[in-house]
Amino acid sequence: MSNKTIVATCYAINPYKGSEDGMGWNFVYQIARFNKVFAVTRENNQESIEKYMSQNPDTVYNNITFLYFDLPYWMRFWKKGGRGAMLYYYMWQKGIVRFIKKKNIDFDIAHNVNFHNDWTPSFLYKLKKPMVWGPVGHHPIIPKQYLKLASTSFKTKDSLTWLVKNFFWKLSPALNKTIKNANHIWCMNNGVPSALKLKNESFSIFPSVASEDFYTTVIPKKENFHIISVGRFVTLKGFDLTLHAYAAFVNSLTLSERKTCKLTLVGSGPEKELYKKIMIQNNIQDYVEIIEWIDRSELMKLYEKSAVFLFPSHEGAGMVVAEALSFGLPIICLDNEGPGQYIDNNCGFAIPKSDYLETITDLKKAIQKLYSNPDLLHQMSINARKKYEEKFTWNSRGQHLQTIYNQL
């Protein structure tokens, strides 16, 4: 196995965070297990990266050189948090090519790692080296029936985003060039090859989300029936379904049975008021707790105490699913291009698409099955942990990367 030198562009890297930022960090680390890597990221990530590396020394860092790049202030003063992120990302991607060329780095493969979706082009092919693109994600449009409680502004924005995506898929020369010039495309789900019409191109379908392993003990039988769900409080995450399904379940129990049940929602966001309203309408305030974002180590303790992970999200991925599996939590999700692709009936329930009320009923039935059958719950917990070990560890991502690089 020959070591290669990889130039990896990761817009978002922060070892202290989950989601996209944590993913950027872990991908760079996995590349560096086998190769030398020049990792290009934004300047605002430098402080966290350096602090983390000094606190957690590791010989793998010898293979990593971080390069920090941002566009000049006059090209980014308008970007505020998430607002304008996609446009800025597009410009950052273009600017990065000159930045890398100027550095005169001697390298073998260019890899566009994160902030990935299947409609924003990459320009790394201009470096005239073999190029890996991805993991690239595909977020299908949210089925209309699940937008029942969404705000008009969300629906408008959602439709507009879909139009923009379709414009890129059909008409963007830059995206077309990215596809043509990528030597390998790592697709996060089945939606990517069909949206990008990949036929003869070299691609693989492999989940991108993974989780470190914080769990060391054998999975115990759970005393209480605690359900947990984690994510931003936005329409995409489907927490309205979570609450309605849980309400239907809890309200079918006797008062003494309810005492062992609890739903914990971890997150924050614009839909919080709606969720409170649903709780009051269904009279379940006593059996639900909402925790604003907490430190990752605290979140891990919550997973450990929980029995089930309820996640009827509409998105094409979900880092939290990998985390939940690592703690042996059976997953109840929708059967879609996100978690639904990886959850089978050994380790959870993937609920098929139907109308709004029927989906709630099906989610409720799944919760009920696990509640009324402790042996099933325990068996599914053991299988969830197995699924994590097979599919969702970071090292398995590193192996997949190595396979891709060795083929080029």
N, C-alpha and C positions, 0 to 999 in steps of 0.2 A: 504493500500500500504506500503510494508516494504521497508525501505531504504537498498540498498545493497552497497557493496564496490566493485568498478570496478578497475582493472588495465588496463589502456588504453595506447597502444603504438602508438605514433604519431610522425613519423620521422620528419615531417615538421610542425612547429607551429610558426606563427608570426602574431599577431593581427593587425599589421600595413599594412599587405600585402593582396592582393586578392588571388584568385586561391587556390592552394594546401595548402599554409601556413595559409591563412585566414580560410580555411576550418578546418584545424587541431584545431585552436583556438576555433572556434565556436562549433565544436563537443565536445571538452572537457567541454566547458561552458554548453552545453545542457545536457551532462551526469550529471554534477554537480548540475543542477537544482533539480534533484530528488535523487541523490545518492552521496556517498563519492567517490572520484576518485583519484587514483595515476596515474598521467600522465607522461609517460616516453618519453622524446624527446631528440634531440641532444643538445650538450653543446652550440653550436653557437646560439641557440635561447634564451638563458637565459636572456641576456641583454634586448632584446625587450619585453619579457614577463614581466619582473620585472618593467620595465619602464612604460609599459601600465597599469599594475595593480595599480601602485602608482598614475598614472594620472587619472584613471577611477575607483575609489573605488566601490566595489559591495559586498553585503553580500554573494553572491553565491561563492565567492573565498574561504570562510571558508571551503567549501567542497573539495577544490582542493589542492593536494600536488604535486608539480612538482619534478620529478627526472630527472637528466641530465646524459646522458650516451653517450660516444663515444668510438670507438675502439682506442687502443694506436696509437700514431703518426706513428709508422713504418708500421701500417696496412692501413694507409690512406693518406700518403704523396703524392701519385700519383693521388689522386682525385682532379680534378680542375673544379670547378663550376659544370656544367651538365655532363662533361666528367667523365665516370666511376661511375655515380650516381647509376645506377641499380646494379652494382656489389657490390658497397659499401653498398647499402641498404640490399642486400642479406646477407652480412656478419654481418651487424648491427643487422638484425633480429635474426641471430643465437646467436650473443653475448649477446643479451638482456635477454635471458632466464636465464643464469647464474647470470647476474646482479640482476634480480628480486629475484631469489632464495636466493641470499646472503643477501638481504634486510630483509628477514623473514617477509614479509607483510602478514597480515591476510586479505584475500579478497575472494569474491564470484565468480566473473566472470572475465575472461581475454578477452579483446577486442582489436583486431588489427585494428586500425582505418584508418590511411591514408598512402598515396603514393600507392594507391591501383590499381592493375590491376589483371586480372584473370590468370596470368601465373607465378607470383612470389609467392613462398610458404611462409607460416607463420609458426613459430615454437612454438607458444604460447601454443599449446596443450600439450607440454612437462611439463607445469606447473600443469597438472592433475586437472584442474578446467574446468567448462563449458566455452566454447570459442565461441565468436562471431567474425566473419571475415567479414570486409567490412565497408562501402560500397565498393564493388569491381567493377571495371570498365572493359568494353570490348571495345577495339578499333578495329573495323573491318578493313580489308585492304582497302586502297583507290582504288576505281575502276580505272582500267587502263586508261579509256578515260579522266580522270581528271588529269592525270599526263603529259598531253600534253606539258606543259611549265616547268615541273620540271627538275632540273639538273640531269645529269647522276649519280652524286654521291648520290643525294637524292634517286633516283630510286633503286640504288644498296643497299643503306642502308635500304630502306623500305623492299625490298625483303628479305634481310638477317634477319631483325628483325622478319619478318613473319615466317621464317624458325625456328628461335630460339623459338618463341612462340609455334609453332606447336610441336617442340621437347619437350618442357615442358608439354604441354597438353597431349601428347601421352605417354611420357616416364619418366617423373620426379616422382620418388618415393616420394620425399618430398611434391610435390604438391598434389599427390594422398592422402598422409597422412593428409595434411591440410584439404582437402575436407571431408575425412572420419571422421576426429576428430572434425570438426567444428559443434557446436550444432545449429548454425544458420548462414546462409550466406546472407548478405544484398547485392543484386545485383542492380547495377545502371541502367541496361537496359536489354532488352530481350536477348541480345547477350551472356550474362554471363551464364545463365542456359544451353544454347545449346553448348557453347564452353566447359563447364565443365561437360556436360552430367549429369546435376542434375535431378534426378527423384524423389527418395523418401526422399532426404535430405530436411531438413527444410530450406526454403529460402523465401525471399520476394523480389519483384521488386519495387523499389521506387527510385526516382531521389535523387542523393546525393547533387547536387548543390542547393544552396539557397542564399539568400541575406538578409542583414539587411535592414530595411525599413528606407530610408532617406527621404521618400516622405510624405508630410503632407497635401498638398492641393488637391482640387478636380481637376481632369484632365481637363485642358483647351483645347479649340479648338486651333489648331496650326495655326499661321499666315504664317510661312514659311514652305517649304518642305525640312527639313534637315534630311539627312540619316546619321546614325552613324554605325561604325563597330569597334570592339575592339579585339585585340589579338596579339600574336606574329606574325611577318611577316615570316611565314614558310609555306611550301606547304600544310601541314595538314589543315590550316585554310581557304584555298580556296579564298584568297583575289583576285586572278587573275579573278575568276568568278565574284566577287563583282564589280571589276572595269569594266570588259567587259559589264556586265549587265547594270551598271549605265551609261556607255558611250552610249550604244544603246538607253537607255531611254532619256538622256539629248540631244543627237543629233537629236532626233525626235521632239524636242520642238522648238518653235519660240524663237528668241533672247530675247524678253521681258519676255517670260515664264521662260527662264533659270535663270533669275535674282533671282527668289525665291528659286532656288534649290542649294543644296550643299551636298557633301559627305565628311564626316570626318572620316579618318582612325586613330585610336589611337593605337600606338604600335611601335615596332622596330624589326629588325631582318635581316637575310641574304637576304631575297627576295626583299628588298626595291628598289634596282636598277631596277629589273624586273618591279615592279609596276610603277616606274617613266617612264619606257619605254612605257608601255601600255598607260599611260596617254598622253604621247606625240604623240604616234601613232594615238590615237583617238581624239587628240586635246581637251582634257577636263581639262587641268591644271587649268583653271580659276574657275572650279566648284568643285575642290577637294582640301581638305587640309589634310596634314599628320602631326600629332602631335606625337612626341616621347612620351614615357611614362610620365604621369603626376601624381601628387598626387591624391589619391583616391577621396578626397573631390572636387577637380577640375573636375574629371571625372564625378562625380554625377551631377555637374552643366551642363556639356555637355549633359548628358542623358536628363536632364530636358528641355533643349532647342530643343531637336531633336523630329522628328515625327515618324521615322521608324528605326528599327534595322535590318540591312541586314547582314546575317551571314551564308553563304553557306559553313560551315566548315564540314570536313569529320570525325571529332573526335566523340568519344562516350559520350561526356559531353559538358560542357561549362558553367562555372560560370557566364560569362557575360550575358547569356540568362536570368538567374534569375534576375540579376540587371536590365536589360532592361525592363523586365516585371513589375518590381516593380515601374518603372516610367511610366507604361502604354504605352510602345512602342510595336506596332504590330511587330511580328517577321517574316522575310522572310528567310527561311532556306531550306536545302535539306531534303527530306523525308528519314531519315536514322536512325541508332540506337542511334544517339545523340539527338539534339534538336527536330528532326523530330518526335520522340516518344511522345512528350508532347505538340507540337503545333498543334492545330486543326483549322478548317477554321472559328472559331469564333474570334480567336485572332491572326491570321496570315496565312501564306502560307507555306506549306511544299511541295517543288517541287520534283516530282518523278525523279528517275535516268533515264537519257537518254544519247544521245551522247553530246559531249562538246558544240556544237553550239546550239543545241536544249535547253540544260539546260540554256544557257545564254538568249535565247529568252523567256523561261518560267519565269525566274527571272525578266526579263525586264517587262513582262506583269503584273506580280504581283506588281511591283513598280508603273506601269502606273495606275493600278486599284485604288491604294491608292491615287495617285496624282490627278486623275481626279474625284474622288468621296469623297469630304471632309466629308460627313456624314458617309460613310463607314469607313473612317479613324478614325473618332471620336468614332464610335461604337466599332470598333476593339480595340481602346485604352482603353476604359472602360472595355472590356472583358479581355484584357491583364492584366490589374490591378487585375481583379477578379481571373484570373488564378494564378497570383502571390500569392494572399491571400490564395487560396485553397491549392496550391501545393508547393510553393517555399519559405515560410518563414522559418527561423531557428527554430522557436518554433514547427513547424510541424515535423521537423526532431527529435526534442527532444521527442515529443509524440511517434513517431515511435520507437525510441530507447527504450523508457520505455515499450512499448508493447512487444518488443523482450525480454528485460531483465525479464519481469514478466512471460513470458512463460517458461523460463529456470528453 
